[in-house]
Amino acid sequence: MEREDRRRDVPRTDVVLADPRLVTATSVLGRATVKSAVAMAQERARRGEIPPDAVADTAVAALPSRATTLTPVINATGVVLHTNLGRAALSASVVDALGAAAGHTDVEFDLATGNRARRGRGTLDALAAAVPDAGAVHVVNNGAAALVLAATALAAGRQIVVSRGELIEIGDGFRLPDLLQSTGARLCEVGTTNRTALRDYEQAIAQDTAFLLKVHPANFVMRGFTSSVPTRDLATLGLPVVVDIGSGLLAPEPLLPEEPDATTALRDGAALVTASGDKLLGGPQAGLLLGRAELVERLRRHPLARALRVDKLTLAGLEATLRGPESPTWQALRRDPRELRERAEGMRDRLRDHGIAAEAVETVSVVGGGGAPGVELPSWAVSLDPALAEPLRAKAVVGRVERGRLLLDLRCVPPDRDGDVCAAVREA
């Protein structure tokens, strides 16, 4: 009888949904999400876990904060381009551009004439201006897609010559040879794992060789008795040279002197350069194609290019990255270790004031994301009990456990988030 009374007291769904808080939530999260939260709260009331008059409050408390399940994370790992955390963090100007592009836009429309226009013309113009040595540019949906489009359009049924030491695995089990062979091209591997010479390429060139491929081994470093052939030497062999630089560095960067860049590759004779947009460029995921105008046009007009086309949000974000202020990626890469030490010591002191054992320790950060392998960036971190790693992840603060300590490396943490990190540690 008591259970039946409880059921009678549980408010109807339409009554609960009329709560102003839930009406507002419905406009943001959608009716299905809100109604599901109400149904779960009603069931809890029927079981006697909560009083009937708490159904609306319980439903409101159970609602997610946003319509996506993706959770913003504070990256305290010390890996600037952390693939599992979405690689490049986007700047405020990029976020603003995404908002502007969210509705109807002139992505492929000329407002002056009322006619169809070149898709993403502003983005392509910005990319061309950033790499003036490129005769033409094109954008697809990621770096691997850029290379696949090049192989499909230029080498399907033909041969690609590539150094055996550059046939890399790019992550999640995907391997470059499999990627290229899926296009219908045939690979001719030359040299050995550790050494490849110009004559190896020269001897492998056949009548059906489409191009010579040079790939930057962006996720490992090979030292010792090694050699590879620079782009400028490959360009002397009379065939197009396609260079996959991977990380998206568009021009030489003193901070990363060993990292290949698009400008230098083109000046050294590359016919085509492929790269990613969400690594060292610091923008959204995209594949960049830069090179000779006739080759880029062949790629742009290939049927596969339509399947790899980027949407308006990517175009907006990429253009804002190219035209806007320094990206969060480069802000993190260029942070002064002295500033990081001062911040780490300040956070240590604040945590100690709350009775939490903490130390400020010197450490090293890395670029990550398939860029600048082997480069170590001097950094500072807050060292904590490793038992805090899991509860901090529950609060979306991700550090790294190293030598029995949890390190919160501050290189990738914006200075205005230090207070949020301290608060998370206190509550963990």
ROLUMLO-908099 format. One record per residue (C-alpha): residue number from 1; x negated, y, z. Coordinates in steps of 0.2 Angstrom, whole numbers, plus 5000, padded with zeros to 4 digits. Layout:
<pts>
<seq = NUM, px = X, py = Y, pz = Z> $
...
</pts>
This chain:
<pts>
<seq = 1, px = 5000, py = 5000, pz = 5000> $
<seq = 2, px = 4986, py = 5012, pz = 5004> $
<seq = 3, px = 4977, py = 5008, pz = 4988> $
<seq = 4, px = 4994, py = 5012, pz = 4978> $
<seq = 5, px = 4995, py = 5028, pz = 4988> $
<seq = 6, px = 4978, py = 5033, pz = 4983> $
<seq = 7, px = 4982, py = 5030, pz = 4965> $
<seq = 8, px = 4998, py = 5041, pz = 4966> $
<seq = 9, px = 4987, py = 5055, pz = 4973> $
<seq = 10, px = 4974, py = 5055, pz = 4959> $
<seq = 11, px = 4978, py = 5070, pz = 4948> $
<seq = 12, px = 4982, py = 5067, pz = 4930> $
<seq = 13, px = 4969, py = 5069, pz = 4916> $
<seq = 14, px = 4978, py = 5084, pz = 4908> $
<seq = 15, px = 4979, py = 5093, pz = 4925> $
<seq = 16, px = 4960, py = 5090, pz = 4928> $
<seq = 17, px = 4955, py = 5095, pz = 4911> $
<seq = 18, px = 4964, py = 5112, pz = 4914> $
<seq = 19, px = 4952, py = 5116, pz = 4927> $
<seq = 20, px = 4943, py = 5132, pz = 4920> $
<seq = 21, px = 4926, py = 5125, pz = 4923> $
<seq = 22, px = 4930, py = 5110, pz = 4912> $
<seq = 23, px = 4938, py = 5120, pz = 4899> $
<seq = 24, px = 4922, py = 5130, pz = 4897> $
<seq = 25, px = 4912, py = 5114, pz = 4897> $
<seq = 26, px = 4923, py = 5107, pz = 4883> $
<seq = 27, px = 4918, py = 5121, pz = 4872> $
<seq = 28, px = 4900, py = 5117, pz = 4875> $
<seq = 29, px = 4899, py = 5098, pz = 4877> $
<seq = 30, px = 4914, py = 5092, pz = 4868> $
<seq = 31, px = 4931, py = 5085, pz = 4874> $
<seq = 32, px = 4925, py = 5067, pz = 4873> $
<seq = 33, px = 4910, py = 5070, pz = 4885> $
<seq = 34, px = 4921, py = 5080, pz = 4897> $
<seq = 35, px = 4935, py = 5068, pz = 4897> $
<seq = 36, px = 4923, py = 5053, pz = 4901> $
<seq = 37, px = 4917, py = 5062, pz = 4916> $
<seq = 38, px = 4935, py = 5065, pz = 4922> $
<seq = 39, px = 4939, py = 5047, pz = 4919> $
<seq = 40, px = 4924, py = 5041, pz = 4930> $
<seq = 41, px = 4929, py = 5053, pz = 4944> $
<seq = 42, px = 4947, py = 5047, pz = 4943> $
<seq = 43, px = 4941, py = 5029, pz = 4945> $
<seq = 44, px = 4930, py = 5034, pz = 4960> $
<seq = 45, px = 4945, py = 5042, pz = 4968> $
<seq = 46, px = 4956, py = 5026, pz = 4965> $
<seq = 47, px = 4942, py = 5016, pz = 4973> $
<seq = 48, px = 4943, py = 5027, pz = 4988> $
<seq = 49, px = 4925, py = 5034, pz = 4986> $
<seq = 50, px = 4930, py = 5052, pz = 4984> $
<seq = 51, px = 4946, py = 5061, pz = 4990> $
<seq = 52, px = 4959, py = 5064, pz = 4976> $
<seq = 53, px = 4957, py = 5083, pz = 4977> $
<seq = 54, px = 4938, py = 5081, pz = 4973> $
<seq = 55, px = 4940, py = 5074, pz = 4956> $
<seq = 56, px = 4938, py = 5090, pz = 4947> $
<seq = 57, px = 4922, py = 5094, pz = 4957> $
<seq = 58, px = 4915, py = 5077, pz = 4954> $
<seq = 59, px = 4918, py = 5078, pz = 4936> $
<seq = 60, px = 4910, py = 5095, pz = 4935> $
<seq = 61, px = 4895, py = 5088, pz = 4944> $
<seq = 62, px = 4893, py = 5073, pz = 4933> $
<seq = 63, px = 4892, py = 5083, pz = 4917> $
<seq = 64, px = 4876, py = 5085, pz = 4907> $
<seq = 65, px = 4869, py = 5102, pz = 4906> $
<seq = 66, px = 4868, py = 5102, pz = 4887> $
<seq = 67, px = 4876, py = 5092, pz = 4872> $
<seq = 68, px = 4860, py = 5083, pz = 4868> $
<seq = 69, px = 4852, py = 5069, pz = 4878> $
<seq = 70, px = 4834, py = 5077, pz = 4875> $
<seq = 71, px = 4827, py = 5084, pz = 4891> $
<seq = 72, px = 4815, py = 5099, pz = 4891> $
<seq = 73, px = 4799, py = 5093, pz = 4899> $
<seq = 74, px = 4784, py = 5102, pz = 4907> $
<seq = 75, px = 4769, py = 5095, pz = 4899> $
<seq = 76, px = 4756, py = 5094, pz = 4912> $
<seq = 77, px = 4747, py = 5079, pz = 4904> $
<seq = 78, px = 4733, py = 5089, pz = 4897> $
<seq = 79, px = 4737, py = 5083, pz = 4879> $
<seq = 80, px = 4741, py = 5098, pz = 4869> $
<seq = 81, px = 4750, py = 5089, pz = 4855> $
<seq = 82, px = 4758, py = 5075, pz = 4864> $
<seq = 83, px = 4767, py = 5064, pz = 4851> $
<seq = 84, px = 4779, py = 5056, pz = 4864> $
<seq = 85, px = 4783, py = 5074, pz = 4870> $
<seq = 86, px = 4787, py = 5080, pz = 4853> $
<seq = 87, px = 4770, py = 5087, pz = 4848> $
<seq = 88, px = 4770, py = 5106, pz = 4845> $
<seq = 89, px = 4780, py = 5117, pz = 4857> $
<seq = 90, px = 4789, py = 5130, pz = 4847> $
<seq = 91, px = 4787, py = 5149, pz = 4850> $
<seq = 92, px = 4801, py = 5161, pz = 4855> $
<seq = 93, px = 4801, py = 5168, pz = 4838> $
<seq = 94, px = 4804, py = 5151, pz = 4830> $
<seq = 95, px = 4818, py = 5147, pz = 4842> $
<seq = 96, px = 4826, py = 5164, pz = 4837> $
<seq = 97, px = 4824, py = 5159, pz = 4819> $
<seq = 98, px = 4832, py = 5142, pz = 4822> $
<seq = 99, px = 4847, py = 5151, pz = 4830> $
<seq = 100, px = 4848, py = 5163, pz = 4815> $
<seq = 101, px = 4848, py = 5148, pz = 4803> $
<seq = 102, px = 4861, py = 5138, pz = 4813> $
<seq = 103, px = 4876, py = 5145, pz = 4803> $
<seq = 104, px = 4878, py = 5149, pz = 4785> $
<seq = 105, px = 4862, py = 5156, pz = 4777> $
<seq = 106, px = 4855, py = 5161, pz = 4760> $
<seq = 107, px = 4843, py = 5146, pz = 4760> $
<seq = 108, px = 4847, py = 5143, pz = 4742> $
<seq = 109, px = 4857, py = 5159, pz = 4737> $
<seq = 110, px = 4852, py = 5176, pz = 4731> $
<seq = 111, px = 4863, py = 5189, pz = 4740> $
<seq = 112, px = 4859, py = 5202, pz = 4727> $
<seq = 113, px = 4864, py = 5193, pz = 4711> $
<seq = 114, px = 4876, py = 5180, pz = 4719> $
<seq = 115, px = 4867, py = 5167, pz = 4710> $
<seq = 116, px = 4858, py = 5151, pz = 4715> $
<seq = 117, px = 4840, py = 5155, pz = 4721> $
<seq = 118, px = 4824, py = 5145, pz = 4724> $
<seq = 119, px = 4827, py = 5135, pz = 4740> $
<seq = 120, px = 4817, py = 5141, pz = 4755> $
<seq = 121, px = 4808, py = 5154, pz = 4745> $
<seq = 122, px = 4803, py = 5164, pz = 4760> $
<seq = 123, px = 4795, py = 5149, pz = 4769> $
<seq = 124, px = 4786, py = 5144, pz = 4753> $
<seq = 125, px = 4780, py = 5162, pz = 4751> $
<seq = 126, px = 4773, py = 5163, pz = 4769> $
<seq = 127, px = 4764, py = 5146, pz = 4766> $
<seq = 128, px = 4756, py = 5152, pz = 4750> $
<seq = 129, px = 4751, py = 5168, pz = 4758> $
<seq = 130, px = 4743, py = 5158, pz = 4772> $
<seq = 131, px = 4733, py = 5147, pz = 4760> $
<seq = 132, px = 4729, py = 5159, pz = 4745> $
<seq = 133, px = 4718, py = 5146, pz = 4737> $
<seq = 134, px = 4733, py = 5135, pz = 4733> $
<seq = 135, px = 4740, py = 5137, pz = 4716> $
<seq = 136, px = 4757, py = 5131, pz = 4723> $
<seq = 137, px = 4765, py = 5124, pz = 4738> $
<seq = 138, px = 4779, py = 5113, pz = 4743> $
<seq = 139, px = 4786, py = 5107, pz = 4759> $
<seq = 140, px = 4794, py = 5089, pz = 4763> $
<seq = 141, px = 4800, py = 5082, pz = 4779> $
<seq = 142, px = 4784, py = 5075, pz = 4787> $
<seq = 143, px = 4765, py = 5073, pz = 4784> $
<seq = 144, px = 4767, py = 5054, pz = 4779> $
<seq = 145, px = 4781, py = 5059, pz = 4767> $
<seq = 146, px = 4769, py = 5072, pz = 4758> $
<seq = 147, px = 4757, py = 5058, pz = 4755> $
<seq = 148, px = 4770, py = 5046, pz = 4749> $
<seq = 149, px = 4777, py = 5059, pz = 4737> $
<seq = 150, px = 4760, py = 5062, pz = 4730> $
<seq = 151, px = 4756, py = 5043, pz = 4728> $
<seq = 152, px = 4773, py = 5040, pz = 4720> $
<seq = 153, px = 4773, py = 5054, pz = 4708> $
<seq = 154, px = 4755, py = 5053, pz = 4703> $
<seq = 155, px = 4750, py = 5034, pz = 4705> $
<seq = 156, px = 4765, py = 5022, pz = 4704> $
<seq = 157, px = 4758, py = 5007, pz = 4695> $
<seq = 158, px = 4741, py = 5014, pz = 4695> $
<seq = 159, px = 4725, py = 5014, pz = 4706> $
<seq = 160, px = 4720, py = 5025, pz = 4720> $
<seq = 161, px = 4702, py = 5024, pz = 4726> $
<seq = 162, px = 4700, py = 5026, pz = 4745> $
<seq = 163, px = 4686, py = 5023, pz = 4757> $
<seq = 164, px = 4688, py = 5007, pz = 4768> $
<seq = 165, px = 4683, py = 5017, pz = 4783> $
<seq = 166, px = 4698, py = 5029, pz = 4780> $
<seq = 167, px = 4712, py = 5017, pz = 4780> $
<seq = 168, px = 4719, py = 5022, pz = 4796> $
<seq = 169, px = 4734, py = 5016, pz = 4807> $
<seq = 170, px = 4744, py = 5032, pz = 4810> $
<seq = 171, px = 4754, py = 5026, pz = 4825> $
<seq = 172, px = 4769, py = 5015, pz = 4830> $
<seq = 173, px = 4761, py = 5001, pz = 4820> $
<seq = 174, px = 4762, py = 5011, pz = 4803> $
<seq = 175, px = 4746, py = 5008, pz = 4792> $
<seq = 176, px = 4741, py = 5019, pz = 4778> $
<seq = 177, px = 4738, py = 5005, pz = 4766> $
<seq = 178, px = 4755, py = 4999, pz = 4769> $
<seq = 179, px = 4762, py = 5016, pz = 4766> $
<seq = 180, px = 4753, py = 5019, pz = 4750> $
<seq = 181, px = 4756, py = 5002, pz = 4743> $
<seq = 182, px = 4775, py = 5004, pz = 4746> $
<seq = 183, px = 4775, py = 5017, pz = 4732> $
<seq = 184, px = 4769, py = 5005, pz = 4719> $
<seq = 185, px = 4752, py = 5011, pz = 4719> $
<seq = 186, px = 4737, py = 4999, pz = 4720> $
<seq = 187, px = 4723, py = 5003, pz = 4732> $
<seq = 188, px = 4705, py = 5000, pz = 4728> $
<seq = 189, px = 4695, py = 5000, pz = 4744> $
<seq = 190, px = 4677, py = 5006, pz = 4742> $
<seq = 191, px = 4662, py = 5006, pz = 4754> $
<seq = 192, px = 4661, py = 4997, pz = 4771> $
<seq = 193, px = 4670, py = 5001, pz = 4788> $
<seq = 194, px = 4655, py = 5013, pz = 4793> $
<seq = 195, px = 4647, py = 5019, pz = 4777> $
<seq = 196, px = 4654, py = 5024, pz = 4760> $
<seq = 197, px = 4643, py = 5032, pz = 4746> $
<seq = 198, px = 4647, py = 5043, pz = 4731> $
<seq = 199, px = 4642, py = 5028, pz = 4720> $
<seq = 200, px = 4655, py = 5017, pz = 4728> $
<seq = 201, px = 4669, py = 5028, pz = 4721> $
<seq = 202, px = 4660, py = 5031, pz = 4704> $
<seq = 203, px = 4659, py = 5012, pz = 4701> $
<seq = 204, px = 4677, py = 5009, pz = 4706> $
<seq = 205, px = 4684, py = 5022, pz = 4694> $
<seq = 206, px = 4694, py = 5013, pz = 4680> $
<seq = 207, px = 4705, py = 5018, pz = 4666> $
<seq = 208, px = 4721, py = 5018, pz = 4676> $
<seq = 209, px = 4714, py = 5027, pz = 4692> $
<seq = 210, px = 4726, py = 5041, pz = 4696> $
<seq = 211, px = 4716, py = 5050, pz = 4709> $
<seq = 212, px = 4703, py = 5048, pz = 4723> $
<seq = 213, px = 4710, py = 5049, pz = 4740> $
<seq = 214, px = 4701, py = 5056, pz = 4755> $
<seq = 215, px = 4709, py = 5054, pz = 4772> $
<seq = 216, px = 4704, py = 5062, pz = 4788> $
<seq = 217, px = 4703, py = 5049, pz = 4802> $
<seq = 218, px = 4712, py = 5061, pz = 4814> $
<seq = 219, px = 4715, py = 5049, pz = 4828> $
<seq = 220, px = 4697, py = 5041, pz = 4831> $
<seq = 221, px = 4679, py = 5046, pz = 4830> $
<seq = 222, px = 4666, py = 5034, pz = 4822> $
<seq = 223, px = 4648, py = 5037, pz = 4827> $
<seq = 224, px = 4631, py = 5030, pz = 4824> $
<seq = 225, px = 4625, py = 5023, pz = 4807> $
<seq = 226, px = 4639, py = 5031, pz = 4797> $
<seq = 227, px = 4642, py = 5041, pz = 4781> $
<seq = 228, px = 4656, py = 5047, pz = 4771> $
<seq = 229, px = 4658, py = 5057, pz = 4755> $
<seq = 230, px = 4663, py = 5075, pz = 4756> $
<seq = 231, px = 4677, py = 5082, pz = 4745> $
<seq = 232, px = 4665, py = 5093, pz = 4735> $
<seq = 233, px = 4655, py = 5078, pz = 4730> $
<seq = 234, px = 4671, py = 5068, pz = 4725> $
<seq = 235, px = 4677, py = 5083, pz = 4715> $
<seq = 236, px = 4662, py = 5080, pz = 4703> $
<seq = 237, px = 4668, py = 5063, pz = 4697> $
<seq = 238, px = 4681, py = 5070, pz = 4685> $
<seq = 239, px = 4697, py = 5064, pz = 4693> $
<seq = 240, px = 4710, py = 5073, pz = 4704> $
<seq = 241, px = 4705, py = 5072, pz = 4723> $
<seq = 242, px = 4719, py = 5071, pz = 4735> $
<seq = 243, px = 4714, py = 5076, pz = 4753> $
<seq = 244, px = 4725, py = 5071, pz = 4768> $
<seq = 245, px = 4719, py = 5083, pz = 4782> $
<seq = 246, px = 4733, py = 5077, pz = 4793> $
<seq = 247, px = 4732, py = 5090, pz = 4807> $
<seq = 248, px = 4739, py = 5105, pz = 4798> $
<seq = 249, px = 4724, py = 5117, pz = 4801> $
<seq = 250, px = 4726, py = 5129, pz = 4786> $
<seq = 251, px = 4709, py = 5139, pz = 4788> $
<seq = 252, px = 4693, py = 5136, pz = 4797> $
<seq = 253, px = 4694, py = 5137, pz = 4816> $
<seq = 254, px = 4678, py = 5141, pz = 4827> $
<seq = 255, px = 4686, py = 5132, pz = 4841> $
<seq = 256, px = 4687, py = 5116, pz = 4831> $
<seq = 257, px = 4672, py = 5117, pz = 4819> $
<seq = 258, px = 4673, py = 5098, pz = 4814> $
<seq = 259, px = 4692, py = 5098, pz = 4810> $
<seq = 260, px = 4695, py = 5099, pz = 4791> $
<seq = 261, px = 4706, py = 5113, pz = 4785> $
<seq = 262, px = 4716, py = 5116, pz = 4769> $
<seq = 263, px = 4707, py = 5131, pz = 4763> $
<seq = 264, px = 4690, py = 5123, pz = 4764> $
<seq = 265, px = 4696, py = 5107, pz = 4755> $
<seq = 266, px = 4704, py = 5117, pz = 4741> $
<seq = 267, px = 4688, py = 5127, pz = 4739> $
<seq = 268, px = 4678, py = 5111, pz = 4738> $
<seq = 269, px = 4688, py = 5105, pz = 4724> $
<seq = 270, px = 4703, py = 5096, pz = 4730> $
<seq = 271, px = 4717, py = 5095, pz = 4718> $
<seq = 272, px = 4730, py = 5092, pz = 4731> $
<seq = 273, px = 4730, py = 5094, pz = 4751> $
<seq = 274, px = 4743, py = 5086, pz = 4762> $
<seq = 275, px = 4745, py = 5090, pz = 4780> $
<seq = 276, px = 4758, py = 5090, pz = 4795> $
<seq = 277, px = 4767, py = 5105, pz = 4801> $
<seq = 278, px = 4770, py = 5100, pz = 4819> $
<seq = 279, px = 4752, py = 5097, pz = 4824> $
<seq = 280, px = 4738, py = 5111, pz = 4824> $
<seq = 281, px = 4749, py = 5122, pz = 4814> $
<seq = 282, px = 4760, py = 5123, pz = 4829> $
<seq = 283, px = 4777, py = 5122, pz = 4820> $
<seq = 284, px = 4792, py = 5110, pz = 4817> $
<seq = 285, px = 4789, py = 5093, pz = 4809> $
<seq = 286, px = 4786, py = 5095, pz = 4791> $
<seq = 287, px = 4774, py = 5089, pz = 4777> $
<seq = 288, px = 4764, py = 5102, pz = 4768> $
<seq = 289, px = 4758, py = 5100, pz = 4750> $
<seq = 290, px = 4746, py = 5113, pz = 4743> $
<seq = 291, px = 4736, py = 5113, pz = 4727> $
<seq = 292, px = 4735, py = 5114, pz = 4709> $
<seq = 293, px = 4751, py = 5122, pz = 4702> $
<seq = 294, px = 4754, py = 5108, pz = 4689> $
<seq = 295, px = 4752, py = 5094, pz = 4701> $
<seq = 296, px = 4763, py = 5102, pz = 4714> $
<seq = 297, px = 4776, py = 5105, pz = 4701> $
<seq = 298, px = 4776, py = 5087, pz = 4696> $
<seq = 299, px = 4779, py = 5082, pz = 4714> $
<seq = 300, px = 4793, py = 5095, pz = 4716> $
<seq = 301, px = 4802, py = 5089, pz = 4701> $
<seq = 302, px = 4800, py = 5070, pz = 4706> $
<seq = 303, px = 4817, py = 5062, pz = 4711> $
<seq = 304, px = 4809, py = 5056, pz = 4727> $
<seq = 305, px = 4807, py = 5075, pz = 4732> $
<seq = 306, px = 4825, py = 5076, pz = 4734> $
<seq = 307, px = 4826, py = 5062, pz = 4747> $
<seq = 308, px = 4812, py = 5070, pz = 4756> $
<seq = 309, px = 4819, py = 5088, pz = 4756> $
<seq = 310, px = 4818, py = 5098, pz = 4772> $
<seq = 311, px = 4834, py = 5106, pz = 4779> $
<seq = 312, px = 4837, py = 5125, pz = 4783> $
<seq = 313, px = 4831, py = 5123, pz = 4801> $
<seq = 314, px = 4814, py = 5116, pz = 4797> $
<seq = 315, px = 4812, py = 5130, pz = 4783> $
<seq = 316, px = 4817, py = 5143, pz = 4796> $
<seq = 317, px = 4805, py = 5136, pz = 4810> $
<seq = 318, px = 4791, py = 5134, pz = 4798> $
<seq = 319, px = 4792, py = 5152, pz = 4791> $
<seq = 320, px = 4793, py = 5159, pz = 4809> $
<seq = 321, px = 4778, py = 5149, pz = 4813> $
<seq = 322, px = 4768, py = 5156, pz = 4798> $
<seq = 323, px = 4773, py = 5174, pz = 4800> $
<seq = 324, px = 4776, py = 5175, pz = 4819> $
<seq = 325, px = 4764, py = 5177, pz = 4834> $
<seq = 326, px = 4752, py = 5165, pz = 4840> $
<seq = 327, px = 4760, py = 5148, pz = 4843> $
<seq = 328, px = 4761, py = 5139, pz = 4861> $
<seq = 329, px = 4749, py = 5126, pz = 4853> $
<seq = 330, px = 4735, py = 5139, pz = 4851> $
<seq = 331, px = 4739, py = 5148, pz = 4867> $
<seq = 332, px = 4736, py = 5132, pz = 4876> $
<seq = 333, px = 4720, py = 5127, pz = 4865> $
<seq = 334, px = 4713, py = 5145, pz = 4869> $
<seq = 335, px = 4717, py = 5146, pz = 4887> $
<seq = 336, px = 4701, py = 5151, pz = 4897> $
<seq = 337, px = 4696, py = 5138, pz = 4910> $
<seq = 338, px = 4693, py = 5152, pz = 4923> $
<seq = 339, px = 4711, py = 5157, pz = 4921> $
<seq = 340, px = 4716, py = 5139, pz = 4923> $
<seq = 341, px = 4705, py = 5137, pz = 4939> $
<seq = 342, px = 4713, py = 5152, pz = 4947> $
<seq = 343, px = 4731, py = 5145, pz = 4943> $
<seq = 344, px = 4726, py = 5128, pz = 4950> $
<seq = 345, px = 4719, py = 5135, pz = 4966> $
<seq = 346, px = 4734, py = 5146, pz = 4968> $
<seq = 347, px = 4746, py = 5131, pz = 4966> $
<seq = 348, px = 4735, py = 5121, pz = 4978> $
<seq = 349, px = 4737, py = 5134, pz = 4991> $
<seq = 350, px = 4756, py = 5136, pz = 4989> $
<seq = 351, px = 4758, py = 5117, pz = 4990> $
<seq = 352, px = 4747, py = 5116, pz = 5006> $
<seq = 353, px = 4758, py = 5129, pz = 5014> $
<seq = 354, px = 4772, py = 5117, pz = 5013> $
<seq = 355, px = 4762, py = 5103, pz = 5020> $
<seq = 356, px = 4758, py = 5094, pz = 5004> $
<seq = 357, px = 4741, py = 5087, pz = 5001> $
<seq = 358, px = 4734, py = 5095, pz = 4985> $
<seq = 359, px = 4717, py = 5099, pz = 4977> $
<seq = 360, px = 4712, py = 5110, pz = 4963> $
<seq = 361, px = 4700, py = 5099, pz = 4952> $
<seq = 362, px = 4690, py = 5102, pz = 4936> $
<seq = 363, px = 4695, py = 5090, pz = 4922> $
<seq = 364, px = 4696, py = 5090, pz = 4903> $
<seq = 365, px = 4711, py = 5091, pz = 4891> $
<seq = 366, px = 4712, py = 5085, pz = 4873> $
<seq = 367, px = 4720, py = 5091, pz = 4857> $
<seq = 368, px = 4730, py = 5075, pz = 4854> $
<seq = 369, px = 4743, py = 5072, pz = 4840> $
<seq = 370, px = 4731, py = 5065, pz = 4828> $
<seq = 371, px = 4720, py = 5081, pz = 4828> $
<seq = 372, px = 4702, py = 5085, pz = 4833> $
<seq = 373, px = 4698, py = 5067, pz = 4840> $
<seq = 374, px = 4683, py = 5067, pz = 4852> $
<seq = 375, px = 4685, py = 5086, pz = 4856> $
<seq = 376, px = 4687, py = 5089, pz = 4875> $
<seq = 377, px = 4693, py = 5106, pz = 4882> $
<seq = 378, px = 4687, py = 5111, pz = 4899> $
<seq = 379, px = 4702, py = 5112, pz = 4910> $
<seq = 380, px = 4709, py = 5113, pz = 4928> $
<seq = 381, px = 4722, py = 5102, pz = 4937> $
<seq = 382, px = 4731, py = 5100, pz = 4953> $
<seq = 383, px = 4727, py = 5083, pz = 4960> $
<seq = 384, px = 4741, py = 5075, pz = 4970> $
<seq = 385, px = 4746, py = 5058, pz = 4978> $
<seq = 386, px = 4749, py = 5046, pz = 4963> $
<seq = 387, px = 4766, py = 5041, pz = 4971> $
<seq = 388, px = 4773, py = 5058, pz = 4966> $
<seq = 389, px = 4771, py = 5053, pz = 4947> $
<seq = 390, px = 4788, py = 5045, pz = 4946> $
<seq = 391, px = 4799, py = 5057, pz = 4956> $
<seq = 392, px = 4791, py = 5071, pz = 4946> $
<seq = 393, px = 4795, py = 5063, pz = 4930> $
<seq = 394, px = 4813, py = 5062, pz = 4936> $
<seq = 395, px = 4812, py = 5081, pz = 4937> $
<seq = 396, px = 4805, py = 5082, pz = 4920> $
<seq = 397, px = 4787, py = 5086, pz = 4925> $
<seq = 398, px = 4775, py = 5074, pz = 4917> $
<seq = 399, px = 4756, py = 5073, pz = 4922> $
<seq = 400, px = 4744, py = 5059, pz = 4921> $
<seq = 401, px = 4737, py = 5047, pz = 4933> $
<seq = 402, px = 4718, py = 5046, pz = 4933> $
<seq = 403, px = 4706, py = 5037, pz = 4944> $
<seq = 404, px = 4720, py = 5034, pz = 4958> $
<seq = 405, px = 4726, py = 5052, pz = 4958> $
<seq = 406, px = 4740, py = 5061, pz = 4949> $
<seq = 407, px = 4733, py = 5076, pz = 4939> $
<seq = 408, px = 4744, py = 5090, pz = 4934> $
<seq = 409, px = 4733, py = 5098, pz = 4920> $
<seq = 410, px = 4738, py = 5116, pz = 4918> $
<seq = 411, px = 4732, py = 5119, pz = 4900> $
<seq = 412, px = 4749, py = 5116, pz = 4892> $
<seq = 413, px = 4759, py = 5123, pz = 4906> $
<seq = 414, px = 4764, py = 5141, pz = 4902> $
<seq = 415, px = 4759, py = 5152, pz = 4917> $
<seq = 416, px = 4777, py = 5157, pz = 4920> $
<seq = 417, px = 4781, py = 5139, pz = 4924> $
<seq = 418, px = 4769, py = 5137, pz = 4938> $
<seq = 419, px = 4783, py = 5141, pz = 4951> $
<seq = 420, px = 4794, py = 5128, pz = 4943> $
<seq = 421, px = 4780, py = 5115, pz = 4945> $
<seq = 422, px = 4777, py = 5119, pz = 4963> $
<seq = 423, px = 4796, py = 5118, pz = 4966> $
<seq = 424, px = 4797, py = 5101, pz = 4958> $
<seq = 425, px = 4782, py = 5095, pz = 4968> $
<seq = 426, px = 4790, py = 5101, pz = 4984> $
<seq = 427, px = 4807, py = 5092, pz = 4980> $
<seq = 428, px = 4799, py = 5076, pz = 4974> $
</pts>
